Amino acid sequence: MSYFDMWQLKIRAREKWNIYNSRAVKFGVSIYLYSQNYYEEKGRIFFVASGIVDGDEKSRNRFLKDLRKEAKVEHLEWKEAFFSCIYSEPKTAQRVVALKFVYNPRLIHLKPVIFDSEGWEEWEVASIRKEDLNGIIDWAGRLNNVESKVLYLKESKINDVMIYSLLPSLTEKQKNVLLLAVKEGYYGYPRKITLEKLAKISDLSVSTYQFHLAKAEAKLLPFVAKRI
């Protein structure tokens, strides 16, 4: 093994009691979450995280308003698709063991935790020590009422880390028209939909839809080209 090789793990889990998983299913959204830290206070564990809710504006707002009603949530704020959240749980022996693996300081988080609309959460992490990752696999397999599946455990060089703050900033209109175009197959070959039909779905004129799409492409394409 060279000095630059690391062990990488990609694992999926489904926890029906998780405050994010169940709501992702309920409101048909996906979540890109950075679980940043935790602290203990008065017999409880507080989890600090921030992320992006991916979905149409109505579904996002319903998700966030419902999350605000959750009894475990101590603090929640959001602007458009971005949110920050602190929630707490009773300190138990099982959660203390989980913290040992998930918040291991040797771990490199290659991507945010991804929660999809079917309730799965996906973790992609790396470490110089294989046993760190084996510990996560073993812990996930022993949790009650949790399904888990290892997608890969491999020794490889890290070639990328996803950090959302490095992406160009798009307006809400630009995000919406771009995501719709991708979803409906506008960028496929052959194209599955025309600009006219996309504009009709968005309740916009063709010229307005095309304007916002062109602005989004102009921001993203130079960023992508530099990484090729």
LOLO-561114 format. One record per atom (N, C-alpha, C): y, z, x; residue in three letters. Coordinates in steps of 0.05 Angstrom, whole numbers, padded with zeros to 5 digits, always signed. Layout:
N
YZXALA...
END
This chain:
228
-00024+00000+00017MET+00000+00000+00000MET+00025+00000+00018MET+00044-00018+00012SER+00069-00019+00027SER+00087+00004+00017SER+00108+00009+00032TYR+00127+00030+00024TYR+00142+00023-00002TYR+00141-00002-00010PHE+00157-00010-00033PHE+00141-00014-00059PHE+00115-00010-00057ASP+00098-00011-00081ASP+00099+00015-00096ASP+00099+00013-00122MET+00099+00037-00139MET+00078+00033-00161MET+00071+00055-00174TRP+00053+00053-00197TRP+00071+00051-00222TRP+00063+00032-00240GLN+00078+00027-00264GLN+00060+00030-00288GLN+00071+00043-00309LEU+00056+00048-00333LEU+00072+00038-00357LEU+00058+00024-00375LYS+00069+00016-00401LYS+00050+00027-00422LYS+00060+00044-00439ILE+00044+00057-00459ILE+00058+00058-00486ILE+00042+00055-00507ARG+00053+00057-00535ARG+00041+00081-00549ARG+00057+00093-00566ALA+00048+00116-00581ALA+00061+00115-00609ALA+00048+00127-00628ARG+00059+00129-00655ARG+00056+00157-00665ARG+00080+00170-00668GLU+00081+00198-00677GLU+00095+00198-00704GLU+00080+00201-00725LYS+00092+00199-00752LYS+00112+00221-00758LYS+00112+00243-00743TRP+00130+00265-00748TRP+00156+00262-00733TRP+00158+00243-00714ASN+00181+00240-00698ASN+00205+00231-00715ASN+00229+00242-00709ILE+00252+00236-00725ILE+00261+00207-00723ILE+00254+00193-00702TYR+00261+00165-00699TYR+00240+00146-00709TYR+00214+00152-00703ASN+00192+00134-00711ASN+00192+00128-00741ASN+00192+00150-00757SER+00189+00148-00786SER+00213+00133-00798SER+00236+00137-00788ARG+00260+00124-00799ARG+00262+00095-00790ARG+00251+00088-00767ALA+00251+00060-00759ALA+00234+00044-00779ALA+00212+00056-00787VAL+00195+00043-00808VAL+00209+00042-00835VAL+00220+00065-00843LYS+00232+00067-00869LYS+00255+00047-00873LYS+00271+00043-00852PHE+00295+00026-00855PHE+00292-00002-00842PHE+00269-00007-00830GLY+00263-00034-00818GLY+00281-00040-00794GLY+00286-00020-00777VAL+00302-00025-00753VAL+00286-00019-00728VAL+00296-00028-00705SER+00285-00021-00679SER+00306-00004-00665SER+00297+00013-00646ILE+00315+00031-00632ILE+00309+00029-00602ILE+00330+00027-00587TYR+00328+00027-00558TYR+00341+00053-00548TYR+00324+00072-00540LEU+00333+00100-00536LEU+00331+00108-00507LEU+00352+00120-00497TYR+00351+00134-00470TYR+00350+00164-00475TYR+00326+00175-00470SER+00323+00204-00472SER+00333+00217-00447SER+00357+00227-00448GLN+00372+00233-00423GLN+00366+00261-00411GLN+00362+00281-00428ASN+00359+00308-00417ASN+00349+00326-00439ASN+00344+00351-00432TYR+00338+00372-00451TYR+00347+00399-00440TYR+00350+00418-00458TYR+00356+00445-00449TYR+00344+00465-00469TYR+00340+00490-00460GLU+00327+00510-00477GLU+00348+00532-00484GLU+00346+00541-00509GLU+00365+00561-00518GLU+00354+00576-00543GLU+00352+00602-00541LYS+00344+00619-00564LYS+00317+00610-00576LYS+00298+00605-00558GLY+00271+00598-00567GLY+00268+00569-00578GLY+00288+00553-00573ARG+00286+00525-00582ARG+00291+00506-00558ARG+00281+00482-00561ILE+00286+00461-00541ILE+00304+00440-00553ILE+00326+00433-00539PHE+00345+00414-00549PHE+00343+00388-00533PHE+00340+00366-00547PHE+00336+00340-00534PHE+00361+00323-00537PHE+00371+00313-00514VAL+00396+00297-00514VAL+00389+00268-00509VAL+00398+00250-00526ALA+00392+00222-00524ALA+00414+00205-00535ALA+00414+00180-00526SER+00433+00160-00538SER+00418+00133-00539SER+00428+00116-00556GLY+00414+00090-00558GLY+00428+00070-00576GLY+00414+00049-00581ILE+00424+00027-00598ILE+00405+00022-00620ILE+00415+00019-00645VAL+00399+00013-00668VAL+00401-00018-00673VAL+00378-00031-00673ASP+00377-00060-00676ASP+00368-00067-00704ASP+00386-00080-00719GLY+00380-00087-00747GLY+00406-00097-00760GLY+00404-00105-00785ASP+00429-00113-00798ASP+00446-00089-00804ASP+00471-00093-00809GLU+00491-00071-00811GLU+00483-00052-00833GLU+00474-00061-00855LYS+00466-00044-00878LYS+00443-00025-00870LYS+00422-00037-00857SER+00399-00021-00849SER+00406-00001-00827SER+00423-00009-00808ARG+00432+00010-00787ARG+00446+00034-00800ARG+00465+00028-00818ASN+00480+00050-00829ASN+00463+00069-00846ASN+00443+00058-00860ARG+00425+00074-00876ARG+00408+00092-00857ARG+00399+00080-00835PHE+00383+00095-00815PHE+00400+00119-00805PHE+00424+00113-00796LEU+00441+00134-00784LEU+00449+00156-00804LEU+00456+00148-00828LYS+00463+00168-00848LYS+00440+00185-00856LYS+00416+00174-00856ASP+00392+00189-00862ASP+00385+00208-00839ASP+00389+00198-00814LEU+00384+00215-00791LEU+00403+00239-00791LEU+00427+00235-00800ARG+00447+00257-00801ARG+00438+00280-00819ARG+00421+00273-00839LYS+00411+00293-00858LYS+00388+00309-00847LYS+00376+00300-00825GLU+00353+00313-00814GLU+00359+00341-00805GLU+00343+00361-00813ALA+00349+00389-00807ALA+00348+00395-00777ALA+00332+00379-00762LYS+00330+00384-00733LYS+00354+00375-00717LYS+00370+00357-00729VAL+00393+00345-00715VAL+00416+00365-00713VAL+00424+00370-00689GLU+00447+00389-00683GLU+00473+00374-00681GLU+00472+00350-00671HIS+00496+00334-00668HIS+00489+00304-00669HIS+00506+00289-00683LEU+00501+00260-00684LEU+00528+00246-00688LEU+00532+00226-00671GLU+00556+00210-00674GLU+00549+00181-00668GLU+00564+00162-00680TRP+00558+00134-00675TRP+00582+00117-00679TRP+00581+00093-00666LYS+00601+00073-00670LYS+00586+00046-00670LYS+00588+00033-00693GLU+00573+00008-00697GLU+00543+00013-00692GLU+00531+00000-00672ALA+00502+00003-00668ALA+00495+00025-00648ALA+00515+00035-00633PHE+00509+00055-00613PHE+00511+00084-00624PHE+00493+00101-00616PHE+00494+00129-00626PHE+00486+00148-00604PHE+00494+00173-00607SER+00486+00196-00590SER+00476+00218-00608SER+00454+00231-00599CYS+00441+00250-00616CYS+00430+00274-00600CYS+00433+00298-00611ILE+00420+00321-00600ILE+00404+00334-00623ILE+00378+00337-00619TYR+00362+00350-00639TYR+00345+00372-00626TYR+00336+00391-00642SER+00321+00413-00630SER+00295+00418-00645SER+00276+00430-00630GLU+00250+00438-00641GLU+00243+00466-00630GLU+00226+00480-00644PRO+00217+00506-00633PRO+00203+00502-00607PRO+00207+00521-00588LYS+00194+00520-00562LYS+00165+00528-00566LYS+00146+00510-00561THR+00118+00516-00563THR+00104+00509-00536THR+00080+00519-00533ALA+00066+00514-00508ALA+00060+00484-00505ALA+00054+00470-00527GLN+00049+00442-00525GLN+00073+00426-00517GLN+00097+00433-00528ARG+00121+00419-00520ARG+00129+00424-00492ARG+00124+00448-00482VAL+00130+00455-00454VAL+00113+00437-00435VAL+00088+00433-00442VAL+00071+00416-00426VAL+00081+00387-00427VAL+00089+00378-00451ALA+00100+00351-00454ALA+00124+00346-00436ALA+00142+00366-00435LEU+00166+00364-00419LEU+00160+00360-00389LEU+00138+00373-00381LYS+00130+00370-00353LYS+00124+00341-00345LYS+00112+00326-00364PHE+00105+00299-00358PHE+00128+00279-00364PHE+00141+00282-00387VAL+00161+00263-00396VAL+00187+00265-00380VAL+00194+00289-00372TYR+00219+00293-00357TYR+00214+00299-00327TYR+00191+00288-00317ASN+00184+00290-00289ASN+00206+00277-00272ASN+00219+00291-00254PRO+00241+00279-00238PRO+00232+00257-00220PRO+00206+00253-00215ARG+00196+00231-00198ARG+00195+00205-00214ARG+00197+00206-00240LEU+00194+00182-00256LEU+00220+00164-00255LEU+00215+00138-00255ILE+00237+00119-00259ILE+00232+00106-00286ILE+00252+00107-00304HIS+00249+00095-00330HIS+00259+00066-00328HIS+00240+00047-00329LEU+00247+00019-00325LEU+00261+00007-00349LEU+00257+00018-00373LYS+00269+00008-00397LYS+00275+00032-00415LYS+00293+00029-00434PRO+00295+00050-00454PRO+00269+00053-00470PRO+00265+00075-00483VAL+00242+00077-00501VAL+00248+00060-00525VAL+00229+00042-00532ILE+00233+00024-00554ILE+00217+00032-00578ILE+00230+00038-00600PHE+00217+00044-00626PHE+00219+00019-00643PHE+00196+00009-00652ASP+00196-00014-00669ASP+00194-00007-00699ASP+00196-00028-00716SER+00197-00023-00745SER+00169-00016-00756SER+00149-00016-00740GLU+00122-00007-00748GLU+00116+00021-00740GLU+00136+00034-00727GLY+00132+00062-00720GLY+00122+00067-00692GLY+00118+00046-00676TRP+00108+00050-00649TRP+00131+00055-00630TRP+00128+00073-00611GLU+00147+00076-00589GLU+00134+00067-00563GLU+00149+00053-00547GLU+00139+00042-00522GLU+00154+00052-00498GLU+00139+00063-00479TRP+00150+00074-00454TRP+00142+00056-00431TRP+00161+00051-00413GLU+00155+00036-00388GLU+00167+00052-00365GLU+00150+00064-00349VAL+00159+00082-00328VAL+00144+00076-00302VAL+00155+00086-00280ALA+00142+00081-00254ALA+00145+00107-00237ALA+00126+00109-00217SER+00127+00132-00199SER+00112+00124-00173SER+00119+00137-00151ILE+00104+00132-00126ILE+00076+00145-00128ILE+00072+00163-00147ARG+00047+00177-00149ARG+00032+00169-00175ARG+00009+00159-00172LYS-00007+00151-00195LYS-00013+00174-00214LYS-00017+00198-00202GLU-00024+00221-00218GLU-00002+00229-00238GLU+00023+00222-00232ASP+00045+00227-00251ASP+00041+00211-00276ASP+00032+00187-00273LEU+00028+00169-00296LEU+00001+00176-00311LEU-00019+00183-00295ASN-00044+00192-00308ASN-00039+00216-00325ASN-00021+00233-00316GLY-00014+00257-00332GLY-00002+00250-00359GLY+00015+00229-00360ILE+00026+00220-00386ILE+00004+00209-00404ILE-00014+00194-00392ILE-00036+00182-00408ILE-00054+00204-00420ILE-00060+00224-00403ASP-00077+00246-00412ASP-00063+00263-00433ASP-00038+00268-00429TRP-00022+00284-00449TRP-00021+00269-00476TRP-00015+00243-00475ALA-00013+00228-00500ALA-00040+00228-00515ALA-00062+00227-00500GLY-00088+00226-00513GLY-00096+00252-00525GLY-00084+00274-00517ARG-00092+00301-00527ARG-00074+00311-00550ARG-00052+00296-00556LEU-00034+00305-00577LEU-00046+00301-00605LEU-00042+00320-00622ASN-00052+00318-00649ASN-00035+00298-00665ASN-00048+00283-00683ASN-00035+00264-00701ASN-00018+00243-00687ASN-00027+00235-00663VAL-00013+00215-00647VAL-00033+00193-00639VAL-00026+00168-00645GLU-00042+00145-00635GLU-00029+00136-00609GLU-00044+00129-00589SER-00033+00119-00564SER-00050+00097-00552SER-00037+00079-00537LYS-00051+00057-00525LYS-00038+00049-00499LYS-00054+00049-00477VAL-00043+00041-00451VAL-00043+00010-00450VAL-00019-00002-00446LEU-00017-00031-00443LEU-00023-00040-00415LEU-00014-00024-00395TYR-00022-00029-00368TYR-00015-00005-00350TYR-00031-00002-00329LEU-00026+00017-00308LEU-00032+00001-00282LEU-00012-00005-00267LYS-00016-00022-00244LYS+00002-00014-00220LYS-00006-00023-00197GLU+00009-00019-00173GLU+00025-00044-00167GLU+00051-00042-00167SER+00067-00066-00164SER+00096-00059-00155SER+00110-00079-00145LYS+00138-00075-00138LYS+00155-00076-00163LYS+00175-00059-00164ILE+00194-00059-00187ILE+00213-00083-00182ILE+00216-00100-00202ASN+00234-00123-00199ASN+00257-00122-00218ASN+00258-00102-00236ASP+00281-00101-00254ASP+00281-00074-00268ASP+00305-00066-00277VAL+00309-00043-00294VAL+00329-00050-00315VAL+00322-00045-00340MET+00340-00053-00362MET+00361-00031-00367MET+00386-00038-00363ILE+00409-00020-00368ILE+00428-00034-00387ILE+00431-00024-00411TYR+00447-00038-00431TYR+00477-00039-00424TYR+00487-00019-00410SER+00515-00018-00404SER+00524-00041-00386SER+00505-00054-00372LEU+00512-00076-00355LEU+00514-00103-00369LEU+00505-00104-00395LEU+00507-00128-00410LEU+00535-00133-00419LEU+00543-00159-00422PRO+00570-00165-00433PRO+00573-00153-00461PRO+00597-00145-00466SER+00603-00132-00492SER+00609-00154-00513SER+00594-00153-00536LEU+00598-00172-00558LEU+00611-00157-00581LEU+00627-00172-00596THR+00637-00160-00621THR+00615-00159-00642THR+00620-00144-00663GLU+00600-00141-00684GLU+00593-00169-00696GLU+00612-00186-00701LYS+00607-00212-00712LYS+00591-00229-00693LYS+00597-00228-00667GLN+00583-00243-00647GLN+00554-00234-00645GLN+00549-00208-00646LYS+00521-00198-00646LYS+00506-00208-00670LYS+00518-00206-00694ASN+00504-00213-00718ASN+00497-00242-00719ASN+00515-00260-00712VAL+00509-00289-00714VAL+00488-00296-00692VAL+00490-00284-00669LEU+00471-00290-00647LEU+00443-00281-00655LEU+00441-00256-00664LEU+00414-00245-00672LEU+00402-00261-00695LEU+00418-00270-00714LEU+00408-00286-00736LEU+00398-00313-00726LEU+00413-00325-00707ALA+00404-00351-00696ALA+00378-00349-00682ALA+00374-00327-00666VAL+00349-00323-00652VAL+00326-00318-00672VAL+00331-00301-00692LYS+00311-00294-00711LYS+00301-00318-00727LYS+00320-00335-00735GLU+00313-00358-00752GLU+00304-00383-00736GLU+00302-00381-00710GLY+00290-00403-00694GLY+00310-00425-00686GLY+00336-00418-00686TYR+00356-00438-00678TYR+00352-00448-00650TYR+00343-00430-00632TYR+00340-00436-00604TYR+00311-00446-00597TYR+00295-00450-00618GLY+00268-00461-00613GLY+00269-00491-00609GLY+00246-00502-00601TYR+00244-00531-00598TYR+00219-00540-00612TYR+00221-00556-00633PRO+00246-00565-00645PRO+00259-00542-00660PRO+00285-00545-00665ARG+00300-00524-00680ARG+00289-00522-00708ARG+00287-00496-00717LYS+00275-00491-00744LYS+00297-00488-00765LYS+00322-00488-00757ILE+00344-00484-00776ILE+00369-00496-00765ILE+00387-00504-00783THR+00413-00516-00775THR+00435-00496-00776THR+00457-00503-00763LEU+00481-00485-00765LEU+00490-00482-00793LEU+00488-00503-00809GLU+00497-00502-00837GLU+00482-00481-00852GLU+00455-00480-00848LYS+00439-00460-00862LYS+00444-00432-00852LYS+00448-00429-00826LEU+00454-00403-00814LEU+00481-00393-00826LEU+00501-00410-00828ALA+00527-00403-00839ALA+00524-00394-00868ALA+00507-00408-00883LYS+00503-00401-00911LYS+00490-00374-00914LYS+00470-00368-00897ILE+00457-00341-00898ILE+00477-00319-00892ILE+00496-00325-00873SER+00516-00305-00864SER+00540-00304-00883SER+00541-00322-00902ASP+00564-00323-00921ASP+00589-00329-00905ASP+00587-00347-00886LEU+00610-00356-00870LEU+00613-00386-00871LEU+00636-00396-00866SER+00639-00425-00863SER+00625-00434-00838SER+00618-00460-00836VAL+00604-00470-00813VAL+00621-00467-00788VAL+00647-00473-00790SER+00665-00471-00767SER+00668-00442-00757SER+00669-00423-00776THR+00671-00395-00768THR+00646-00385-00755THR+00623-00392-00766TYR+00597-00384-00754TYR+00595-00396-00726TYR+00601-00422-00724GLN+00599-00435-00698GLN+00618-00423-00677GLN+00642-00414-00686PHE+00661-00402-00668PHE+00650-00376-00657PHE+00639-00358-00674HIS+00629-00333-00664HIS+00604-00337-00647HIS+00587-00356-00654LEU+00563-00362-00638LEU+00571-00372-00610LEU+00590-00390-00609ALA+00599-00401-00584ALA+00611-00379-00566ALA+00626-00361-00578LYS+00638-00339-00563LYS+00616-00321-00551LYS+00595-00315-00567ALA+00573-00299-00557ALA+00559-00312-00534ALA+00553-00338-00538GLU+00539-00353-00517GLU+00556-00355-00491GLU+00582-00358-00494ALA+00599-00359-00470ALA+00600-00333-00454ALA+00596-00311-00468LYS+00595-00285-00454LYS+00568-00280-00441LYS+00546-00288-00455LEU+00519-00281-00446LEU+00508-00301-00425LEU+00513-00327-00428LEU+00500-00347-00411LEU+00508-00344-00381LEU+00533-00339-00374PRO+00539-00335-00346PRO+00524-00311-00334PRO+00522-00289-00350PHE+00507-00265-00342PHE+00478-00272-00337PHE+00466-00287-00355VAL+00437-00295-00352VAL+00434-00313-00328VAL+00452-00333-00325ALA+00450-00352-00303ALA+00450-00339-00276ALA+00466-00318-00273LYS+00467-00304-00247LYS+00441-00290-00240LYS+00425-00285-00260ARG+00400-00270-00256ARG+00376-00289-00252ARG+00380-00315-00256ILE+00358-00333-00253ILE+00352-00340-00223ILE
END
